[in-house]
């Protein structure tokens, strides 16, 4: 994420499909790979947070929330 924007962590409940969470877990495990004992050492909750944050930034969520018409 760009360093030029001041960012804060906000803890919220977000509804996503089971297919979405399965895809995140599967892809995170592929990237991390198993350790020497065959275990995957990846925090999938952190990966969900990272993916949602990146999506919101890349798709200009800030512009979206500034438009009062989106609150209806």
N, C-alpha and C positions, 0 to 999 in steps of 0.2 A: 504494500500500500504506500502511496506517496507520503513522503516526509513533510510536505508542505502543509498538510491539513492537520489541525489539532484533533486528536481522536481520544475517545473515552470508551471504556468497556461498559456495556449495558446488558444486564442479565434479564432475559425475557423468555416467555414461552412462545414457541413458534410451531405451528402445525405444518408438518411435511408428510409426504406419503411414505409408506413403508418401502416402496421401491426406491425412493430417494435415499433413505438411510442405508438400505442394502447396498446401493451403488457406492455410496461414500465409504462404507466399511470395506467393501471388496477392493475398491481402488486404493484405499489407504494401505491395506495389507499387501497389495501388489507392489506398491512403491517401497514400503518399509522392508518387506521380505522377512522370512523367518530368521530367528537367531540360531545359534548352534544347537539348541535343544528343540528347534522346530516351533517355537512360540513367536507370535507376532507382538512386538513391543511398540504399539502405536496407540495414542490416545485418540480414539475415534470421536469423542465429544469435542475435543479441541479441533479436530479436522472439520466437523460440522460447523463450528463457529467460524473457522477460517474460510470455509467455502461460502457461507452465507454473507459474511463481511465483504469478501472479495466481489461477490455478485452484486451486492448493494452499491458498492463503490463504482464498479465498472458500468453499472446501469443507471447511474446518477440518481440514486434514491433521494439525495438532498434536493434536487430540482423537483422531484415528484412530491415530496412532503411540503414544499413551499407553495404548491398550487392548491389553493383552498377548495377547488372543485373536486379534488381527489378525496375529500373528507365526507362526501355525500354518499 
